[in-house]
Amino acid sequence: MTEPGRDSGASTMVNSPANTTKVGIVGAGAMGTGIAQVAAAAGHSVLLGDATAGAVSRAQANIRSSLDKLVEKGKLDAQRRGMILSRIDFLEEPLGVDVSLYRDCSLVIEAIHEDLAAKQALFATLASVLPATAVLASNTSSLSIASIARACVHPERVIGIHFFNPAPVLPLVEIVPWLGTSPAVVDRTRTLVDSWRKTTVIAADTPGFIVNRVARPYYGEALRIHDEGIADCATIDWAMKELGGFKMGPFELMDFIGNDINFAVTRTMYESSFWEPRYKPSLTQKQLVDAGFFGRKSGRGYYRYDGSAMPAPTTDAALGGRILERVLPLLINEAAEAVLYRVASPADVDLAMMKGVNYPKGLLAWSDELGSSWAFDRLLALQAEYGEDRYRPSALLRRAAAANARLLV
Ligand SMILES: NC(=O)c1ccc[n+]([C@@H]2O[C@H](COP(=O)([O-])OP(=O)(O)OC[C@H]3O[C@@H](n4cnc5c(N)ncnc54)[C@H](O)[C@@H]3O)[C@@H](O)[C@H]2O)c1
């Protein structure tokens, strides 16, 4: 083993987090692999294990090839590549119920599959093996951190550390304390993840945290526009990119994420918010999922990925403007609701959408730029037209419009 962090700026300081924190990762799938790479690159020694035979050697091969690509691009030198790899202890033996190998880790991040009973069982065992000072973190996207923490002794050291995929590339990490996480653990965790050159935001332990919640209308309202026959997928994608400045249109993005995953997230949001109408899933998307049209990975989604030409959009600026003016107010409304219900601070809501899903601007800043009643007026009109609660404006937007006040304060 090399000395931790010799080549990492952060780790050359005496008592820096990289010198003192051994990071354990349980689950060597897509996320655990990426997180192991991030922690090792930040100078930590890392222990990576998985319950399935072969998963850790696949993870090792994936990290190797990811680092090789960085070397090829000149973003990493060969010596540093070797040091990063040597810091990771890849556990060849499949993990069983005995997780005592993790006992000298001061932080363990769980990235096993999204199953509450499995996560609770793992946390209960980890908590009984590790000292009470060790932080236990989950990378869950949709389960409540509280429900995982309640399985543990010393639940005050349990917290969510939610990375985005691919973890080595995407800068955002949502730090999610549950009701009982100790403030010291929140501070320690945030400071540590910040030292990994990630952008951290604090999110309340609520469905979808920040990003997966605030992004829902990007997909849901695009589907409504499509379902009403106002525009086709290619035209909606064109409008959101060309006129809105988004990197990917909603339909190409759903095809990229996978319609099965996107549909499951929406469904979880809808159910776990006790059927909030804003998150109602789309029957169109369900049909695609039922048919196995998952998107890029299955060769067909909203588009076909078989080499045939992509459909051309109708590049009509008036139509495009109507599309943008329907999706953007709903996104702003969702960001306002997240602030109103204290899911996160206004600054963190904006930062999360820019760093987590590459939005061209923070939604609250965007609203301030467009004027205090811009989104509010459009939502009122949609609510009157459709008679649906889905379009009700947030009280925060109503107050801002009445007082001509800014949202990003
Ligand atoms: N994939 C994403 O885009 C993404 C993004 C953010 C968060 N997440 C969350 O991260 C977690 C992992 O997701 P993923 O996409 O990496 O899953 P994955 O299916 O790629 O990997 C999960 C791994 O966990 C292993 N595993 C299952 N039970 C285990 C146990 N008890 N002990 C040890 N290993 C076990 C499996 O063998 C598998 O290798 C989930 O909670 C998911 O919701 C996923």
Ligand as a Chemical Component Dictionary entry (heavy atoms), coordinates in Angstrom:
data_LIG
# 
_chem_comp.id                   LIG 
_chem_comp.type                 NON-POLYMER 
_chem_comp.pdbx_formal_charge   0 
_chem_comp.three_letter_code    LIG 
# 
loop_
_chem_comp_atom.comp_id 
_chem_comp_atom.atom_id 
_chem_comp_atom.alt_atom_id 
_chem_comp_atom.type_symbol 
_chem_comp_atom.charge 
_chem_comp_atom.model_Cartn_x 
_chem_comp_atom.model_Cartn_y 
_chem_comp_atom.model_Cartn_z 
_chem_comp_atom.pdbx_ordinal 
LIG N1  N1  N 0  -27.549 4.068  -10.607 1  
LIG C1  C1  C 0  -27.815 5.333  -10.358 2  
LIG O1  O1  O 0  -27.993 6.162  -11.253 3  
LIG C2  C2  C 0  -27.908 5.800  -8.928  4  
LIG C3  C3  C 0  -27.709 7.157  -8.636  5  
LIG C4  C4  C 0  -27.729 7.578  -7.306  6  
LIG C5  C5  C 0  -28.000 6.662  -6.292  7  
LIG N2  N2  N 1  -28.224 5.335  -6.607  8  
LIG C6  C6  C 0  -28.469 4.406  -5.480  9  
LIG O2  O2  O 0  -27.243 3.746  -5.212  10 
LIG C7  C7  C 0  -27.500 2.401  -4.765  11 
LIG C8  C8  C 0  -26.777 1.418  -5.670  12 
LIG O3  O3  O 0  -27.202 1.605  -6.994  13 
LIG P1  P1  P 0  -26.414 0.957  -8.233  14 
LIG O4  O4  O 0  -27.003 1.536  -9.454  15 
LIG O5  O5  O -1 -24.949 1.055  -8.000  16 
LIG O6  O6  O 0  -26.872 -0.581 -8.084  17 
LIG P2  P2  P 0  -26.226 -1.873 -8.780  18 
LIG O7  O7  O 0  -27.345 -2.807 -8.953  19 
LIG O8  O8  O 0  -25.379 -1.483 -9.942  20 
LIG O9  O9  O 0  -25.222 -2.436 -7.638  21 
LIG C9  C9  C 0  -25.660 -2.922 -6.393  22 
LIG C10 C10 C 0  -24.598 -3.908 -5.892  23 
LIG O10 O10 O 0  -24.883 -4.211 -4.544  24 
LIG C11 C11 C 0  -24.577 -5.592 -4.341  25 
LIG N3  N3  N 0  -25.274 -6.037 -3.142  26 
LIG C12 C12 C 0  -26.596 -6.269 -2.991  27 
LIG N4  N4  N 0  -26.867 -6.601 -1.711  28 
LIG C13 C13 C 0  -25.692 -6.560 -1.041  29 
LIG C14 C14 C 0  -25.315 -6.767 0.320   30 
LIG N5  N5  N 0  -26.221 -7.074 1.255   31 
LIG N6  N6  N 0  -24.021 -6.649 0.666   32 
LIG C15 C15 C 0  -23.096 -6.318 -0.262  33 
LIG N7  N7  N 0  -23.388 -6.093 -1.573  34 
LIG C16 C16 C 0  -24.681 -6.211 -1.949  35 
LIG C17 C17 C 0  -25.002 -6.269 -5.623  36 
LIG O11 O11 O 0  -24.356 -7.513 -5.785  37 
LIG C18 C18 C 0  -24.571 -5.225 -6.660  38 
LIG O12 O12 O 0  -23.270 -5.467 -7.141  39 
LIG C19 C19 C 0  -29.024 2.258  -4.748  40 
LIG O13 O13 O 0  -29.497 2.553  -3.469  41 
LIG C20 C20 C 0  -29.484 3.311  -5.757  42 
LIG O14 O14 O 0  -30.788 3.759  -5.490  43 
LIG C21 C21 C 0  -28.177 4.890  -7.902  44 
# 
loop_
_chem_comp_bond.comp_id 
_chem_comp_bond.atom_id_1 
_chem_comp_bond.atom_id_2 
_chem_comp_bond.value_order 
_chem_comp_bond.pdbx_ordinal 
LIG N1  C1  SING 1  
LIG C1  O1  DOUB 2  
LIG C1  C2  SING 3  
LIG C2  C3  SING 4  
LIG C2  C21 DOUB 5  
LIG C3  C4  DOUB 6  
LIG C4  C5  SING 7  
LIG C5  N2  DOUB 8  
LIG N2  C6  SING 9  
LIG N2  C21 SING 10 
LIG C6  O2  SING 11 
LIG C6  C20 SING 12 
LIG O2  C7  SING 13 
LIG C7  C8  SING 14 
LIG C7  C19 SING 15 
LIG C8  O3  SING 16 
LIG O3  P1  SING 17 
LIG P1  O4  DOUB 18 
LIG P1  O5  SING 19 
LIG P1  O6  SING 20 
LIG O6  P2  SING 21 
LIG P2  O7  DOUB 22 
LIG P2  O8  SING 23 
LIG P2  O9  SING 24 
LIG O9  C9  SING 25 
LIG C9  C10 SING 26 
LIG C10 O10 SING 27 
LIG C10 C18 SING 28 
LIG O10 C11 SING 29 
LIG C11 N3  SING 30 
LIG C11 C17 SING 31 
LIG N3  C12 SING 32 
LIG N3  C16 SING 33 
LIG C12 N4  DOUB 34 
LIG N4  C13 SING 35 
LIG C13 C14 SING 36 
LIG C13 C16 DOUB 37 
LIG C14 N5  SING 38 
LIG C14 N6  DOUB 39 
LIG N6  C15 SING 40 
LIG C15 N7  DOUB 41 
LIG N7  C16 SING 42 
LIG C17 O11 SING 43 
LIG C17 C18 SING 44 
LIG C18 O12 SING 45 
LIG C19 O13 SING 46 
LIG C19 C20 SING 47 
LIG C20 O14 SING 48 
# 
